[in-house]
Amino acid sequence: MSTAGRLGLGWPAVDGVPGRTRTAALVAVAAMLLSTLQVLYFFIDVVGLPSRFLAVVAASLVAATVLARLLPPRSAVALGGVLLLVGLWWYVQQLSGSPRIGELLTDTLSLLTGNTLLRITNIRAWVLGVTPAPTFLTWYFAMRRRYALSVAAAGGTLGFLVLTGDADLLTTLSGVVAAVAALGFGDFDRRGEPIVDAETILVTAALMVVVPSLVSVVPATAGLSLNVDGTGSDTVEASLLQSGDQLSVQGSISLSPEVRFTVTSSEPRYWRIGSFDRYTGDGWVSQTNSRAYGGDRLDEPPGPTRIVEQRFRAETDAGVMPAAWKPIQSRGNPATRVGGDGGLATGAPIREGDSYRVTSAVPAATPAQLNDTTRAYPARVNETYTQLPASTPDRVGERTERLTRDARTPYETALTIENWLENNREYSLDVRRPDGNVADAFLFEMSAGYCTYYATTMATMLRTQDIPARMAVGYTSGERVAEDRWVVRGQNAHAWVEVYFEEYGWVRFDPTPASDRESARDRNVESARERDRPSVDTNESGGPEWSPTPTATPQPLTPVDNDTDAGGTPLGPQSRPGVNPEDSISTATRVGESPTDTVGATTDRPGPTSSLPSRREAALGLLAIVGTVIGVRRSDLGRRVYRGVWLYYQPRSTPERDAERAFQRLVYHLGREHDRPRRAEETVRAYLDAVDADERAREVASIRERARYAGTVDEAAADRAVSLVDEIVRSRGTAK
């Protein structure tokens, strides 16, 4: 026997067909490995260098194929372990500073409790370091026909990604189905059995796809069915503020009218919760970690600021700690923590009735000052906040470049994008979640969306121009019930953009149309009040919103907020001093006009998002169909169903054909009823005598005999034959 044969690497003929079962086993292993690699590729796509990742995978597969003929299994396992250790060592070397082993172990354990790997700062180095080992071992053992070990190598990696929450249900299901197929086909391959005997594997795999999809029809388990579109939270507040460190952009969504906080403040602000810095294409991730707050005064933002004092009273239990940006001191909540971005968080729930105080140093740079800034950004800010997935379509940057070509500074660029989005997209909570890149879809395929879409798109557009931007979440000021007091509801949850400016730090921009947003919220509150929903009002709210008494006091020359006037009223982009938005928007994209390409070609116009299934969905659907068809065929279910329909329903044709089919139905029925089918050599009369058929059956046989041999049957006789057989079949007996 050849060396390849002794190692089990040959492609033996099975029933005259070379290696079909082995091919099927290898394809299944490849599919399982692909389920794992696509999650790792997603990480690389988010942070860049996908070509290097593909090169690492290709090298690992080639090495596994070659060494499978030369290296014994124990040596291969040792090599895989060395590859993993070297990869992790290399990853640690890429980290800034000197992280302690204890910290790395703590971070690893936190990943296993559902914290996404995207929170790792240098995720690119981690993926490139970890990928070679499981890829090599999976393919090495597949080539050696050690399919169980091959599945274990890929399955262990996929299981880790499941624990971190990075492998979604569809990816996990794909991997499990492929693993079952690999083990099944591998077993047939090792025993030298033909692939035609492996149909049971496809049937089993199909059941694994079909059953979860049908679970929702069972009342006790409704809601647990396969969810492939990523939707989950059904309110804006839940999607933004209960998402933890990872935010996924949702589809259609609702507003929650319940009161969350009462805020006493010297002025209205956006009550900020936190921010997200890493854009994944379909959502956001926060890479920052919070730390305990010792009560000391926190750093103020650079540039001019003014102090704003706030008191928050929780009107329901809360797991977040809103505050005006930027908080510099907090009192009253012993569980206060400081987020990595400088905001506040709480390490324990804030109970209903509890209150805390915050002192904030609010940025007060004027538009003119912001417009004088350059693009001299700190290296860390530039690297972190200009990141975009490698798969971001080029047309996003190209569209942004055209829109902002007249903008001379980062501030003008931000105003232009904010103004364009506010005036060229409609506000709506009823949208279909797009496939692929959210910003690209909102720019080119959608005509409406809500705050998450606006903020995501603006931040992405700014990043294509190398301007640092991030998405911030929290609450808008809420309903004003007194000169210094606001009632904040769940429906005030909101997302906006923060842009970094040299010498002034992070400045807020909000591209979501304010009037449409507030109108939707007002209608939602009124509807809730009409339905007497609880917790919609406090003893101060419910009446006309408080407004200041008009006075002759002139407005200050410098607005108290870049986005509000002295009374807290939002300023639109066109009303902000310092830059005329019309001067910074190209002629082809002025307010009210459709965006067009200045060289004459019309750009892609918003339209309905695609509802086509993804490749994985299509593959699983095809597997379910093929497996179901095979199962039906092997179980004889298809023939039984057809025969059942054929027996009870007879379409009409010519009298001769009607009489013949009526007779065939009768014989089939009698055979089932008496467990005595008619024999090939048996005459009709002899068969009817053998089963002791009644006169109705004999009359049908007589009509059929005349039709077949005399050709004298008419329509009335055929109707009689059909009617008699219908009667016999429905009575399920042949009364004598």
N, C-alpha and C positions, 0 to 999 in steps of 0.2 A: 504493500500500500504506500502511496506517496506521502510525503511530509504533510501536505495540505490535508489529505484524507485523515491521517492520524490526529491532526489537530482539530478536525471537525470543520475545516474551512472550505471544503469542496462544495460544489453545487450538484448534489446527486440527482439522478433522474428518478422521478416518482411517477409510476404508471406511464412511463414513456415521456413525461413532460419534465424537462430539467428544472429542478429547484423552484417550482411555483410556490410551494408552502414556505420555503426559506425566504423567498422574496417577500411574501406577505408578512412574515415575521419581522424582517428588517424594515419594511415600510412602517409597520406598527411601532417599532422602536423609534424610528426616525420621527414619527408623528408625536410620540410622547416627549422626545427630546426637544422637538420644536415648540411644544406647549411651554416648556421651561425656558427655552432660549428667547421666546418672544417677549416674556416678561422682562428678562435682562436687557433685551434690545430696546424695550420701551424706556428703561432707565437711561441707556446710552443716547437714545434719540432726544430725550429731554435735555441732557447736558452736553451733547455733541460727540463727535468722533465715532459715528457708527461704522465707518469703513475700517477703523482699527479693530473694533469688536468683531466684525465679520472675518477679518484676517486671523484673529485669535481662534475663532471657532473653526475656520477652515484648516488651520495648522493642527489643531487638536484632533480633528477627524482624520486627517492624513496620517498623523503619527499613530493614531489608534489602529488604522487599517494596516499599516506597515508592521507595527510591533505585534499585532495579533498573531502573525506568523513566526515571530522570533522570540517573544517574551512569554514565560509561563505566568499563570494567573497571580501567584503570590508576588512576583516581582512587579507585575502591573499595578497591583493594589499599593505596593510600597511607592511606586513611581507616582501614582495618583495622590498619595498622601504628601509626598515631597512637593508636588506641584501646588497643592493647596497651601501648604505652609509657606512656600516661597512667595506665592501670590499674596497671602495676608501680610507677610513681612514687607513686601514691596508696597502694599497699600499703606501700612503704618508709616513707612518712610516718606510717603507723599503728604502726610498730614503736617499742618503747620504746628510748630511747637513740639513738645515731647509729651504726648498723652501717656498717662499711667495705665498699666495693665488692668488695674481695678476698674478704672473708668471705662475702658474698652469692653470689659466683661459686663459691666452694668448696662452699657448701651446695647450690647448684644441681647441681653435678657429682655430689655425693654422692647426690642424688635419682635421678640417671640410673643408679646402680648398684644400685637396688632398695630404697632407703630411702623409706618411705611419706611422702607429703605430709602425713599427719596428725601428723608430728613437728614441722611448722612451728607455732610458737607461735600466730601470728595467722593460722591457715589461713582463717578467715572472710574477712579482708581480701584474701588472695591469690586466693581463688576469685571473689569479687565483682569484683576488678580484672582478672582474666584472662579471665573468661567472655565478655564482650561481643565481643571481636575474632573468635575462631573461629566463634562463633554467627552473627555478622553476615556474615562472608565465606562460610560454608557455604551459608546460605540465599540470599544475593545471587547467587552463581554458579549455584545451582539454578534460581532464577527466570530467569536469563539463558540457561539451557540450556547452561551450561559445566559439564557434570557432572563431568568429570575434575578441574577446579579445585575444585569443590564437595567432592568426595570427598577431595582432597588437604588441604583446610582442616580438615575433621573428622577425617580419618585421621591427620594430624600430631599433633593434640591427643590422640587416643586412643593413638597410638604412644608419646607422652610418658608417659601414664598407665600404659601397659604396662611401660615401663622403670622406673618408680618402684614397680612391683608393686601398684599400686592397682586396676588393671583385671584382674579375674580371667579365667579361661579362657572362661567362658560369655559374659561381656560382650564380650571380644575377638572370639570367634567370631561373636557376633551382629553386631558392627560390620563384620567382614570380609564376612559373607554379605550384609549390607545394601549394602556398597560394591560388591560384584560385581553385585548386582541393579540398583543405581543406574547403574552404567556400562553395563550391558547394555540396560536399558530406555531410558536416555538416548540410546544409539546408535540404537536403533530409532526413538525420537522424532525425533531430528535428521534421520534419513533418511526420515521419514514412512511407516514401515512399520507395519502393523497389529499390535496386541498379541497376536493369535492366533499370530503367527509367532515370538513371544518365549518360547514354552514352554521352549526350551532353557535359558533363564536360570534358570527355576525348577528344572529338572532338575539344573543345575550347582550351584545353591545347596543343593539337597537332598543332593547327594553330599558337599558340604562339611560337612554336619551328620552324615550317616550314617557316613562313612568313619572319622572320629576315634572314634566310638562303637564301631566294630568292630575297632579296632586291637588291643585287648587279647586278641582271640582268636588273634593271631599270637604264637607262643611267644617270638620274639626281641624283641618289643615289648610284652610284657605289662606292665601297670602304667602305660602311657602314655596310656590311654584317657581320654575326657572325664570329668572329676570335677566334679560339680555341687554336692556337699554340703559342700565345704570341708574335709573330713577329710584328715589327712595323717599326723602323728606318731602312732606307735602305743604310746608309753609316756607316763606322766604326766611323767617326767623330761624327755623330749624336748619335749613340748608346752609345758612351763613354762620350762625353762632353756636350750633350744637355739632359742628363737623369736626371739632378737635383740630388736629394739625393738618388735616387733609380735606380739602373742599372740592367736591365734584359738582360741576354745573348741571343743574336739573332741567327738566322740561317744564310742562305746565305746573303751576304752583298756586298757592292761595295765600291770603293774608290772615294773620291772627289778631283779633281786635282786643284781646285781654290786656289789661294794664300790667306793666312790669315794674316801673319805677316812677316815683315822684321826685323831680329834681328842682332844687332851689339853687339859682345861679344868678350872677350879676348880668349875664347875657346868654342868648341862645347859642349853642354849639352843636356840633356832631359829637355824640357821646361814643367815643371810640372803644372798641374791644380789643382788636389786634390787627395783624396784617399777615399777608402771605407773599413770599418772595420768589418761590420757584414755580414757574408755569409749566404744566405738563401737556398742554394741548387741549385737554378736556377738563381741566380743573387746576387747582393750586395746592401747594404744599408749603408749610411753614417749617423752616430749618432751625428756628431759634428755640432755645430752652429757657424756661423761667427759673428764677432764683428767689430765695427767701428775701423778704424786705425787712430791714432792721429798723426802719423808722427814720433813717437819715434822709437828708435832702438830696434828691436825685439831680443829675446834670440837666441844665437848661439847654434848649436848642441854640445853635449859633444864631447870631444876628439879633435884631431888635425883637423884644417880646413885651407882653403885658400880662399881669397876674389876673387870673380868674378863679374865684373861690366857688366851690360847688358842694352841695350836700345831697346825697342820694339816699332815698328811703325805698327799700324793697317792698313792693305791694304783693309779691308772691315769692316763693323760694326761687333762688337764682344761682346759677353756676358760673356767672360772668360778673365782671366788675367794670362797668363803663366809666369813662372819664374823658374830659376834654383833653385834646393833645396840646402840649405835652405835659403829663403829670410830673410834678417835682416833689410832691409830698402827699402822704395819705395818713388818715387817722380814723380809728373806730372799727377797723376790721383786722383782728390779730392774724388772720390767715392770708393777709395780702402778700402777693408775690410780684416780682418785676419781670416782665417779659423780655425776651432777647432783643426786641425792637424798641424797648423803652416804655411800653404801655404797662397797664396794671392787669393782674389776674388774681384769682383767689384760689387758695389751696383747699378750701372747704366751702360747701354751699352757704350762701347768704340767706338766712331765713326771713320769712315774711315779717315785716315790722322792723327789721334791723336797719341800721343806717350807718353810713360812713361819710367822711369828708375828704375832699381832694383839693389840693392847690395845684393849678396848672399855669405854666408859662406859655401862653399862646403866641405863636409866631406872628409878628406884626410888620413884616417887611412889606413895603409898598410895591405895587405893580412896576413902578419905574425902577426900583431897586432890583427886583427880580429880572427885569428885562436887561439889566446891565451885566448879568452873570455870563460866564463862559462855560465851556465843557471841560473844565479842569476838575475831574472827579477823583476822589480817593480810589486807589486800586481795588480795595475790597468792595466798595460800593459799585464800582463799574463792573466788576466781574460778576457779582451776585445779582444785580438788579437790571442787567441788560441781557441776561440769559434767555434764550428761546430754544424750543425743540428744533432739532435739525430738520425735521419733517415739515416745519412751518412753510407753507407755500410761498414762493417768491412774490406772488402777486400781492401779498399783504404789504410787504415793504415797498413794492412798486406803486401801489395805490397811495400809500402814505407819503412817498416821495413826491408824487404829483400834487397831492393836497397841500403840502407844506413847502413847496419849492420857493415861495416868496417869503417864508419865515426866516428871519435873520438870526434869531436867538432860540435857546431851548424854551424860554417862556412863550415866545410867539408860536413856536411849534406846538406846545401843549395847549394853548388857547385855540389854535386852529383846529386841532383834532377834537377837542372838547366841543367846540361850536358846531363842527360838521356832524358829529354823532347826535348831538342834541336836536339838530334841525333836519336830519335826513333819516332817522329811524323813529318808529312809533313805540310808545310804551304799552306793553301788554303782558299779562301774566299767563296768557293762554298761548303757549308756543310748543312746538315739537323739538325735543332735544336733538341737535344735529349730530351726525356721525363725524368723527374726525376733529379737526382743529376748530374750536369754538369761535375764535376771533375771525378766522377765515370765513366760516359759515355766516357769521353776523354781518360781515362786510359784503359778501357776494351772493348769499343765498337766502337770507332772511330779511324781512321788512320790519320786524318788530321783536321786542324782547323786554326784559326787565333789568334791574340794576346790575345783576351779576354779568349779564352779557355786555352792557355798556362799559363797565369798569374793566372787564377782561380785555375787551377789544381796544380800549384806549391805552391800557398799559402795554399791550402787545405792539400796537402801532408806535408808541414812543420807543420801545426797545428796538424796533427795527431801525430807528434813527440814532441808536446808541445813547439814548437819554434814559438814565436810571428811573424806574417806576415800579411801584408795587400796588397790590390791591389791598385796601383796608376795609374792615367791616365794623359795624356797630349799629347805633341808632341815630336817626335824625333827632332834632330837638324835641319834637312831640307837640302836643296841644298846649298852648299857652293859657293858663288859668288865672294868672296874676302877673303883676309886673316882673316878679323875679322867680316864677314857679312854672314848671312844665310837667304835664302828664305824658309819660312815654309808654306806648303800647307795643305789643309784639309786631304789629304791622309797621312800626317805625324802623324795623330792622332794615339795614341798607348796606350797600357796597359802593365804594368810591375809589378814586385813584390818588396816590400820593407820589409826587414828583420831587426828585432831589435837585436842589440848587446849590451851587457853590456859595459858601459863606452863610447860607441861610437854612440848610438842612431840608427837611421834608415839608412840602406844601400841598394842601388838599386841592383837588380838582374833581368836579362831579359832572360827568357827561350825560347823566340820566335826566330827561325832561322833568323839571320840578313840578310844573303845573299839572301835567298828566298823572304824575306819581301821586301828588296830594289829592287829586280828584278821586282816584281809585281808592285811596285810604279813607277819604270822607264817606264815600258811598258804602264802603265796607262797615264802618262804624255805625252809620245810620241803619243799615240793614240789621246789624247785630242788636241795636237798641230796639228796633221794631219787633224782633223775635225774642226780646227779653233775655238775651244771653247774659249770664253772670260775669262779673269781674270786668265789665266793659268801661265802667266809670268809677271815679272816686266821688267823695262828697263835694269836690270842687269842679269837676268836669260835667259835661252834659249840656251846658248852656252855651250861649254865644262865646266864641273865643275872645279872650281879653285882648284889647288893643290899646296902645297908649293914647292919652288925650292930646289932640293936635296943639302944638305950641309954635310960637314964632322963633324958637331957638334954631339957629342955622345948623345945618349938618356939618360935622367936622370935615376938614380937608382930607384927612386920611381915614378911610373906612376902618371900623373896628375889626373887620374880618375880610379876607380876600373874597369871600363868597356871600357876604351879607352886608346890608347897610346898617346904619346905626340902630335901627329898630329891629334888626334881625331878619329883614326880608331878603330872600335870596336874590342876588344880582345875576342876571344873565350875562353871557360872554360879551354881548355887544355893549353892555352898560358899565363894564369895568374900565377904570381909567388907565392910562399909560400906553395902551396899544389899541389901535382901531382894528377889530377883527376883520373888517372888510378889506383892509390893506394887506392882511396876511393870508387871505384865501384867494386862490387863483380864480380868474374870471369864470372858468367852467364849473366852479363848485360853490358859488355864492348861495346864500340861504334861499331855499325855495326852488332851486334848480336841481335837476337830476345830475348825478356825477357822470361826466363823460371824459373820455380820453382826449387830450388837447390836440393829438395828431389826427383826429377825425374818426377814430374807431370808438364806438360806444362800449363802455366797460360792462362787465357782467352786472346785470340788474338783479335785485333781490327777488327771490322766488321761493317756492316750497322746498324744504329740505328733503333729501333723499330718504326713502323708506325701504330701500333695497337691503336685504340681509347681508351681513358681513361674510367674509370667506369662511370663517369658523362656523357661523350659523348655517351657511349653505352646506358645508361639509357634514356637520352633524345631522342636518335635515336629510341629506342624501343617504347617510348611513342608516338613519331611522327608516327611511322608505325602503331601501334595499333589504335591510334585515327583516322588516315587517313583511315584505313580499315573500321572502324566503320562508319565514315562519308560517305564513298563511299557506304557502304551497306545501310545505312539509307536513303540516298538520291536517291537510285535506280540507281546511276550513273554506277555502275559496270555492271548491267544488260543491261543498255542502250548502253554502249560501246560494250559489247559483241554482242548485237543484231545488232549494226551498222556494226561491222566487219563481222558477219555472213551473213548479207543481201548482202553486196557488194563483198564478196569473198567466192567462193565455191571450196574447194579442190575436186579432182576427185577420184572416187572409182569404184565400179561396175556400169554397166548401170542402173540396177534397183534402186540402192541407189542414183545415180545421178539424176534420174528422180523424185524420191520421194522428195529429198531435194530441187530441183528446184521448185517443186509444193509448198512446205512449204514456201519457200521464196516468191513466188508469192502471196500466201494467206496473209502472214504477211504484204507485201507491200500494197496490196489492202486494207487491214484493216486500215493501217495508212493513206493511201491516201484518203479514203472515210469516215474515222472515223466510220467504220462499220465492226467490226470483224465478222468472220463467227461463227454462233451459233452451239452448239454441235449437235442439232438434224437436222441441215440444210444440204441438199445434196449439192454436188459440183455445179451441174447445177443450182440449185435454188439460190445459193450464187452468182454465176457469173451473173445471170440474175438480182439479186437485186442490184449489183453495176454497172450493164451495162458494163461488161468487153468486151474488143475488141477481135478480132479473134486470136491475138497472145496468149492471156491468155487462150482462149478456146482450142487452139492447145496444149498448155502445159498440160492442164487438161486431154486432150485425150491421150497424150503420157503416162502420169502418170497412167491413168486408165488401159491402155494395160499392163503396167509394173506390176501393182499391182494385176490385176485379170486374165490376160491371160498369163503373163510371157513371152511375145513375143517381148519386146522392145530390140533393138540392140544398139550398141554403137553410131551409127549415129543418131538414134532418141534421145538418151540421150543427145548427143552434141547439137542437135537442141533445146531441152527443156532448157538446161542451157543457150544457146545463146539468146533465146527469153526472158528469165527472166532477164538476164543481160541488154538487150536492154530496157525492160520495166522499170527496176529500175533506170537506168541512165537517162532515159527520164523524170522520175518523173511524169508520167501520163499514162493513158490508153486510147490512142486515139481510137476513135470509127471508 
